[in-house]
């Protein structure tokens, strides 16, 4: 395999993703390719690291929009280095801690209230006379108040 340009199939196999995933990442502006004379996509070898960062961040629950913003913060939107990864992952830690806190509060409230004001529970702590909770929005709005 040439170090110069990799085909979409080679990158997909090496990264453990579907070809359509690479097309999607490219459409979202997360990776780039060029075209050869036959109009086939070709990738530089550094795309392997970008895809690895994307996959690692996604496994942590980081959104593609956040990943794209992080890539855009790099000089010339270059492929992240190990030092870049340390900075990016540190930024994402607070986002993850907030999400973990939210999930813990959600877990802890499951037995006491479904948060929607439906009064279907015998001992509902909301006591939503005349559906006053409707003014706060639809669905289980109390669960988002943390």
Wavefront OBJ file of the C-alpha trace (Angstrom):
o trace
v 0.000 0.000 0.000
v 1.479 3.319 -1.018
v 2.192 5.872 1.687
v 1.238 8.566 -0.788
v -2.506 8.076 -1.327
v -4.890 5.525 0.101
v -8.156 4.398 -1.464
v -11.404 4.705 0.456
v -11.532 0.906 0.799
v -8.006 0.754 2.221
v -8.765 3.462 4.770
v -12.076 1.824 5.715
v -10.413 -1.571 6.280
v -7.517 -0.085 8.233
v -9.780 2.031 10.452
v -12.485 -0.606 10.926
v -15.278 1.544 9.527
v -17.626 1.249 6.575
v -16.845 3.114 3.371
v -20.109 4.983 3.878
v -18.806 6.195 7.252
v -15.807 7.783 5.546
v -18.107 9.420 3.004
v -20.244 10.713 5.886
v -17.222 12.074 7.780
v -16.075 13.790 4.615
v -19.528 15.256 4.007
v -19.469 16.640 7.572
v -16.040 18.213 7.004
v -14.182 15.959 9.451
v -11.816 14.443 6.880
v -10.678 15.364 3.384
v -9.823 13.482 0.236
v -8.554 14.343 -3.178
v -9.526 12.751 -6.479
v -7.281 10.826 -8.847
v -7.496 10.904 -12.651
v -10.279 8.304 -12.518
v -12.248 10.550 -10.113
v -11.746 8.099 -7.225
v -11.221 9.358 -3.685
v -7.690 9.244 -2.339
v -6.657 9.959 1.230
v -3.346 11.000 2.754
v -2.066 8.585 5.421
v -2.769 11.076 8.220
v -6.487 10.452 7.741
v -5.991 7.258 9.770
v -5.215 9.331 12.869
v -8.127 11.709 12.251
v -10.550 8.798 11.941
v -9.070 7.230 15.085
v -9.608 10.473 17.020
v -13.178 10.679 15.692
v -13.916 7.106 16.737
v -12.345 7.534 20.188
v -14.254 10.761 20.814
v -17.523 9.222 19.636
v -17.036 6.278 22.014
v -16.883 8.845 24.808
v -20.162 10.334 23.595
v -18.687 13.461 22.019
v -20.825 14.825 19.185
v -19.536 15.155 15.645
v -20.152 18.901 15.872
v -17.860 19.110 18.903
v -15.232 16.983 17.155
v -15.382 19.221 14.094
v -14.996 22.339 16.253
v -11.987 20.772 17.971
v -10.370 19.941 14.629
v -11.041 23.484 13.420
v -9.199 24.847 16.467
v -5.993 23.156 15.353
v -3.540 25.205 13.292
v -4.460 24.804 9.619
v -6.908 22.107 10.760
v -4.026 19.630 10.768
v -4.256 16.084 12.018
v -4.120 15.969 15.840
v -0.840 15.047 17.472
v -0.526 13.309 20.836
v -0.212 16.740 22.500
v -3.336 17.892 20.641
v -5.195 14.808 21.837
v -4.307 15.627 25.456
v -5.729 19.149 25.026
v -8.831 17.980 23.178
v -9.579 15.227 25.666
v -9.134 17.648 28.578
v -11.709 19.976 26.993
v -14.123 17.090 26.551
v -13.717 15.921 30.162
v -15.883 18.719 31.516
v -18.558 17.964 28.916
v -18.466 14.315 29.930
v -18.563 15.158 33.645
v -21.674 17.292 33.078
v -23.315 14.450 31.164
v -22.379 11.941 33.867
v -23.845 14.246 36.527
v -27.053 14.611 34.535
v -27.360 10.846 34.115
v -26.750 10.287 37.817
v -29.481 12.794 38.733
v -31.795 11.155 36.208
v -31.055 7.703 37.649
v -31.657 8.912 41.188
v -35.010 10.480 40.312
v -36.455 7.457 38.506
v -38.146 5.944 41.538
v -39.748 9.141 42.829
v -41.083 10.991 39.822
v -41.395 10.621 36.089
v -41.210 14.395 35.856
v -44.087 15.031 33.488
v -46.897 16.113 35.782
v -49.262 13.391 34.630
v -50.385 12.553 38.202
v -50.540 8.896 37.283
v -48.543 7.912 40.349
v -50.346 7.528 43.674
v -47.869 9.686 45.621
v -46.755 12.126 42.949
v -44.503 14.872 44.397
v -45.574 17.336 41.713
v -49.267 17.755 42.544
v -49.999 19.300 39.193
v -53.489 20.716 39.669
v -55.021 22.068 36.479
v -51.951 20.938 34.531
v -49.832 23.914 35.620
v -46.748 21.997 34.463
v -47.828 22.485 30.845
v -46.488 26.060 31.064
v -42.981 24.632 31.600
v -43.065 22.665 28.340
v -44.023 19.276 27.060
v -42.699 15.942 28.206
v -40.731 15.176 31.378
v -39.515 18.761 31.887
v -38.603 18.344 35.548
v -35.932 15.809 34.728
v -33.888 18.505 32.988
v -33.873 20.797 36.011
v -31.200 18.688 37.722
l 1 2 3 4 5 6 7 8 9 10 11 12 13 14 15 16 17 18 19 20 21 22 23 24 25 26 27 28 29 30 31 32 33 34 35 36 37 38 39 40 41 42 43 44 45 46 47 48 49 50 51 52 53 54 55 56 57 58 59 60 61 62 63 64 65 66 67 68 69 70 71 72 73 74 75 76 77 78 79 80 81 82 83 84 85 86 87 88 89 90 91 92 93 94 95 96 97 98 99 100 101 102 103 104 105 106 107 108 109 110 111 112 113 114 115 116 117 118 119 120 121 122 123 124 125 126 127 128 129 130 131 132 133 134 135 136 137 138 139 140 141 142 143 144 145 146
